[in-house]
Amino acid sequence: MTKVAVVTGAGSGIGRAVALGLAGEGYAVVLAGRRSAALEDVARGVTARGAQALAVSTDVADASAVERLFGRTMERFGRLDLLFNNAGIGAPGVPIDELTVEQWRRVVDVNLTGAFLCAREAFRVMKGQRPWGGRIINNGSISAVTPRPNSAPYTATKHALTGLTKSLALDGRAFDIACGQIDIGNAATDLTARMAEGVPQPNGEVRAEATMDVANVVEAVLAMARLPLEANVLFMTVLATKMPFVGRG
């Protein structure tokens, strides 16, 4: 039986890389994101690896759009084995007193409420299918543990995601639903390209930071996904070895 995965934020970066990695493992992959053209490009990469793909334009902050995403997944594939809750955004890196309420709410809506909405639909599917169960992997970021300067909205949502992960892991036990979180530091994607030029540090300096190949993240996610449902990686941190994190600040 072909396993089925939903990947949010699948149009670029970590989401794209993980979607292609799952395709290489034989998963049928449902690609969710806001940019249809980017999703279709990833879908071609999935099919080139001999796997089935379904691209569904989705704003994860919209409950009806998320319901439609999982409805189309079930219509096409009839089950769900893995959700990679990856979609996320940040706010401008400015002092908190310069942030607007709208900027705060949008980050919360996507990073936290979006993860909740997707997990809620995944639970409904995984509890109702036979055999029941499945796995949810949340993309936490190392900001779930330690913040960067001027990152209150992003950091707050990632700390909250840790609580959501623990709750899902607990509530999923009775239904063979495993939930874990991967906290990623400085994977080399378009979003982290600026780190080579320098990013703000807690002491006020701007310094370049080391990055790692995003393929390392893919391998880490796949390692979590390969486990039988009787075992779970609750939290994993994977980061560029030389980046500032341990002892940051």
C-alpha positions in Angstrom: 0.0 0.0 0.0 1.4 3.4 -1.0 1.9 5.8 1.8 0.5 9.3 1.5 2.0 12.5 2.9 0.7 16.1 3.0 3.5 18.7 3.1 2.5 22.4 3.8 4.7 25.2 2.6 5.7 22.8 -0.2 6.5 25.4 -2.9 10.0 26.2 -1.8 12.8 25.8 0.7 12.5 23.0 3.3 9.0 22.1 2.2 10.0 21.5 -1.3 13.1 19.5 -0.4 11.2 17.3 2.0 8.4 16.7 -0.5 11.0 15.5 -3.1 12.7 13.4 -0.4 9.4 11.7 0.5 8.7 11.1 -3.2 12.1 9.3 -3.3 10.8 7.1 -0.5 7.8 6.1 -2.5 5.2 8.4 -0.9 2.4 9.9 -2.8 2.8 13.6 -1.9 0.1 16.2 -1.5 1.7 19.7 -1.9 0.1 22.6 -0.1 1.1 26.2 -0.4 -0.1 29.6 -1.6 1.7 29.8 -4.9 0.2 27.5 -7.5 3.0 27.8 -10.1 5.6 26.8 -7.5 3.5 23.9 -6.3 3.1 22.6 -9.9 6.9 22.8 -10.4 7.5 20.7 -7.3 4.8 18.3 -8.5 6.7 17.7 -11.7 9.8 16.9 -9.5 7.7 14.4 -7.5 6.4 12.6 -10.6 9.9 12.6 -12.1 10.9 10.4 -9.1 8.1 8.0 -10.0 5.7 9.1 -7.3 2.2 10.5 -7.4 1.6 14.2 -6.7 -1.3 16.4 -6.0 -0.9 20.2 -5.8 -3.5 22.1 -3.8 -3.3 25.8 -3.5 -3.9 26.4 0.3 -3.7 29.2 2.8 -3.2 27.2 6.0 -4.6 30.1 8.1 -8.0 29.6 6.3 -10.0 26.8 8.0 -12.1 26.1 4.9 -9.0 26.0 2.7 -7.4 23.4 5.0 -10.6 21.3 5.1 -10.6 21.4 1.3 -6.9 20.3 1.2 -7.6 17.2 3.3 -10.8 16.5 1.5 -9.0 16.4 -1.8 -6.3 14.2 -0.3 -8.9 11.7 0.7 -10.7 11.9 -2.6 -7.5 11.2 -4.5 -5.7 8.7 -2.2 -8.2 7.5 0.4 -5.9 7.8 3.4 -3.1 9.8 5.1 0.0 8.5 6.7 2.1 11.6 7.3 1.6 15.3 7.8 4.7 17.6 7.6 3.4 20.8 9.2 6.0 23.1 7.6 4.3 26.3 6.5 5.6 29.4 8.3 6.3 33.1 8.0 8.1 35.8 9.9 7.5 39.4 10.6 9.9 42.3 9.9 12.9 42.2 12.3 12.1 45.4 14.1 11.7 46.2 17.8 8.4 45.0 19.2 7.0 48.6 19.7 7.3 49.1 15.9 5.3 45.9 15.0 1.7 46.3 13.9 -1.1 44.2 15.3 -1.8 43.0 11.8 1.9 41.7 11.4 1.6 39.9 14.7 -1.7 38.3 13.9 -0.6 37.1 10.5 2.4 35.3 11.9 0.2 33.7 14.6 -2.4 32.8 12.0 0.0 31.0 9.7 2.6 29.5 12.1 0.3 28.4 15.0 -3.3 28.4 13.9 -2.3 27.0 10.5 -0.5 24.1 12.2 -3.5 23.5 14.5 -5.9 23.5 11.6 -3.8 21.0 9.6 -3.3 18.8 12.7 -7.0 18.9 13.4 -7.9 17.6 10.0 -5.1 15.1 10.1 -6.4 13.7 13.4 -9.9 13.4 11.9 -8.6 11.4 8.9 -6.1 9.3 10.9 -8.7 8.3 13.5 -11.3 7.4 10.9 -9.2 5.4 8.4 -8.4 1.7 8.6 -5.8 0.8 9.6 -6.0 3.9 11.7 -3.1 6.1 12.8 -0.3 8.1 11.2 2.4 10.6 12.0 2.6 14.3 12.3 5.9 16.1 12.1 5.9 19.8 13.1 8.6 22.2 11.8 9.5 24.0 15.0 12.8 25.9 14.3 15.5 26.4 16.9 13.5 29.6 17.7 11.2 27.2 19.6 14.1 27.1 22.1 16.1 30.3 21.7 15.1 33.5 20.0 16.9 35.8 17.6 16.9 39.6 18.2 13.6 41.3 17.2 11.7 38.1 16.5 8.8 38.2 19.1 6.0 37.0 16.8 8.0 34.2 15.2 9.6 33.0 18.4 6.3 33.1 20.3 4.6 31.0 17.7 7.4 28.5 17.6 7.4 28.2 21.4 3.7 27.6 21.2 4.2 24.9 18.6 6.2 23.0 21.1 3.2 22.9 23.4 1.0 21.8 20.4 3.4 19.0 19.6 3.3 17.7 23.1 -0.4 17.8 23.3 -0.8 16.1 19.9 1.7 13.4 21.0 -0.3 12.8 24.1 -3.8 12.9 22.6 -2.8 10.8 19.6 -1.7 7.8 21.7 -5.1 6.1 21.8 -5.3 6.2 18.0 -1.7 5.3 16.9 -1.0 8.9 15.9 2.6 9.8 16.6 3.6 13.5 16.7 7.1 14.9 16.8 8.9 18.2 16.2 12.0 19.0 14.2 13.9 22.2 15.2 16.0 23.3 12.3 18.9 25.8 12.3 20.3 27.5 9.3 19.4 25.1 6.5 20.7 26.6 3.2 17.6 27.8 1.3 16.7 31.1 -0.5 15.4 32.4 2.9 18.7 31.9 4.6 20.9 33.2 1.8 21.3 36.5 3.6 23.2 34.8 6.4 26.3 34.7 4.3 26.2 38.5 4.3 25.5 38.8 8.0 22.5 38.8 10.3 22.0 40.6 13.6 23.4 39.1 16.8 22.3 39.5 20.4 25.3 41.8 21.2 24.3 44.2 18.4 26.9 43.0 15.9 26.0 41.8 12.4 27.9 38.7 11.5 27.8 36.0 8.8 26.6 32.6 10.0 27.3 29.0 8.9 24.7 27.1 7.1 24.1 23.5 6.2 22.8 21.7 3.1 19.1 21.3 3.2 19.6 17.7 2.3 20.6 17.1 5.9 17.1 18.3 7.0 15.5 15.9 4.5 17.4 13.0 5.9 16.4 14.0 9.5 12.7 14.2 8.6 12.9 10.9 6.7 14.5 9.3 9.7 11.5 10.4 11.8 9.1 9.3 9.2 10.6 5.8 8.8 9.9 4.8 12.4 7.0 2.4 13.0 4.1 4.1 14.8 5.1 2.3 18.0 8.2 4.6 18.2 8.4 8.4 18.0 11.1 11.0 17.9 9.4 13.6 20.1 12.0 16.4 19.5 15.0 16.5 17.2 17.3 19.5 16.7 19.4 19.5 13.4 21.5 22.6 12.8 24.7 23.8 11.1 27.5 22.7 13.4 29.2 26.1 13.5 26.2 28.4 13.8 25.6 30.4 17.0 23.0 28.5 19.0 24.5 26.8 22.0 25.6 29.7 24.1 23.9 32.1 21.7 23.9 35.6 23.2 
